[in-house]
Amino acid sequence: MSTRKMPIPQHISQEAQEFLAPAVTTTENDPAPQSTEEWLAFVKASNASYAPFVEAITDSTEVTIEKTSIAGVTVRIITPKTLPDNKQDKILVNLHGGGYVMLGGDQSIMEAVGIALAGQFKVISVDYRMPPLHPFPAAVDDGLAVYQSLLKEYGAENIALFGASAGGGLSAAVTLKARDQGLPMPACLALNTPWSDLNKIGDSYFSNHGVDPTLSSYEGWLGHMAAIYAGEAGFDHPLVSPVYADYSPGFPPCILISGTRDLLLSCTVRLHRALREANIDAELHVFEAMWHGFMTMPEGQQANLETIHFFEKHFKL
Amino acid sequence: MSTRKMPIPQHISQEAQEFLAPAVTTTENDPAPQSTEEWLAFVKASNASYAPFVEAITDSTEVTIEKTSIAGVTVRIITPKTLPDNKQDKILVNLHGGGYVMLGGDQSIMEAVGIALAGQFKVISVDYRMPPLHPFPAAVDDGLAVYQSLLKEYGAENIALFGASAGGGLSAAVTLKARDQGLPMPACLALNTPWSDLNKIGDSYFSNHGVDPTLSSYEGWLGHMAAIYAGEAGFDHPLVSPVYADYSPGFPPCILISGTRDLLLSCTVRLHRALREANIDAELHVFEAMWHGFMTMPEGQQANLETIHFFEKHFKL
């Protein structure tokens, strides 16, 4: 498939211009791991590449990170050095990204620490079970078990879920399953570039192929991760691809964030429409020339501010 | 420039699938009119192509259309057959699209009638002056003159402005100029795929080149219309390209609508960000696989419902 050369805008941050400068290389021709052992080796190598960054965060004096378990699920509790009085009784639950396969273990804290620091919130990062050992619905079950346990401790109105990419889809899926079990709904959800359709359906899977510098194609790893996650449930299951879920009034307010170069732009706007057509309070933010998970850029700080503002509004702070 | 073949999604309406089926032809190699006479002939031919559609609307018993003038500006007042009691004192002002050059005269009513019928609102469609005879700021001055006159009759809180494409940019520009003159602000603005940057800046000018079936390229007519509209003011003037304007609290709430195949997707999301970064209440809706001005599709009805809902909310109906 051809890739399109997009000019780098001069009005975006210097950091973003530099990030976009190198040619995008797609993974479409990279052989995906085949066996369980190959997948585990793939994940191990991925985690190793993030280790220095994670160690720097862990050593920071700005947050404390406590590894523990809730309802049998491994979690890490991230507490910012300063936790304002009006946020002591609030809890954010993060379901990390990584294509339902990567970024577990110590690496699972990255998004959670970003939001904990930006918003001065306490965050529980869920180290949910993943393929190749644990396909769907293990991740949903783990997220739900943590949510259910927190309900007793905090109350639904003091809980918000958030996640990026696979973690965005998973945040929606956990909430849908909680609803279907009759549990009270959290205050709100923040879905950052949510992987709402594991099928290759959506304009941006095509338009941003070879354009998105971090998630450059569906071919290669992404489609293979979809397959080992969904397993027998298939891509059309509403808890696998929550764009196909039945939303109805009572589902919590959502914020959705993407960028014009995001491979999952269509996943994001399609989920926003699904929510709006069910009359759910859902706000959309699309950042010009930004890609899948641009949170370390100055534009990402703007996106995080929108998310924090949204949490504070729905927590009535 | 290469064009990208995008698959037609099966999840959009049948009407939209049929609209997208023919290959997109760009106007990039079409010679643009050069002289005043050539532009006037171009506009005349464009208007003639819409005439049967406009005549059908004019003959409809669902609306009455009265041509008159307000503050010296030609307008058409569109009144739906049923005007609910709680909307009698509300007025919508439409600034039509057409690249600041086309769709004036009898053709200017098309968007206004759509919203008048969908929302049962009375709409004043402004037939503002345009190039080649009247470049910027004539259009802004005409819109402002009508708004100023309506202020006395209705009060700012009962007025909303809306427009698509050039009319979206113009709605923002008129409001900015009103603000700078110290006039009270309207209740809200609806900006449908607003032409917020007349420069060729923005990812979607590239990504949707040859993809958008109705506005296929900046080259050809669009860039030339930008030039004859802006004239000496240039494309960076904040009332020509309102993405460059200074927004600040007090600017009215806005709804912005676009689609993933819209040549002006980036114009839309950039203006949304400009508003949000000034802390203006601004909501964004992006429709999957939809193009510039998809309002006649079933998805366009969904978009119009969002707009109507937004008007009713900000009119406190």
Boltz contact constraints between the chains, C-beta under 6 A:
constraints:
  - contact:
      token1: [A, 6]
      token2: [B, 203]
      max_distance: 6.0
  - contact:
      token1: [A, 6]
      token2: [B, 206]
      max_distance: 6.0
  - contact:
      token1: [A, 203]
      token2: [B, 6]
      max_distance: 6.0
  - contact:
      token1: [A, 203]
      token2: [B, 260]
      max_distance: 6.0
  - contact:
      token1: [A, 203]
      token2: [B, 289]
      max_distance: 6.0
  - contact:
      token1: [A, 206]
      token2: [B, 6]
      max_distance: 6.0
  - contact:
      token1: [A, 207]
      token2: [B, 207]
      max_distance: 6.0
  - contact:
      token1: [A, 260]
      token2: [B, 203]
      max_distance: 6.0
  - contact:
      token1: [A, 260]
      token2: [B, 266]
      max_distance: 6.0
  - contact:
      token1: [A, 266]
      token2: [B, 260]
      max_distance: 6.0
  - contact:
      token1: [A, 266]
      token2: [B, 288]
      max_distance: 6.0
  - contact:
      token1: [A, 269]
      token2: [B, 286]
      max_distance: 6.0
  - contact:
      token1: [A, 269]
      token2: [B, 288]
      max_distance: 6.0
  - contact:
      token1: [A, 270]
      token2: [B, 288]
      max_distance: 6.0
  - contact:
      token1: [A, 284]
      token2: [B, 284]
      max_distance: 6.0
  - contact:
      token1: [A, 286]
      token2: [B, 269]
      max_distance: 6.0
  - contact:
      token1: [A, 288]
      token2: [B, 266]
      max_distance: 6.0
  - contact:
      token1: [A, 288]
      token2: [B, 269]
      max_distance: 6.0
  - contact:
      token1: [A, 288]
      token2: [B, 270]
      max_distance: 6.0
  - contact:
      token1: [A, 289]
      token2: [B, 203]
      max_distance: 6.0
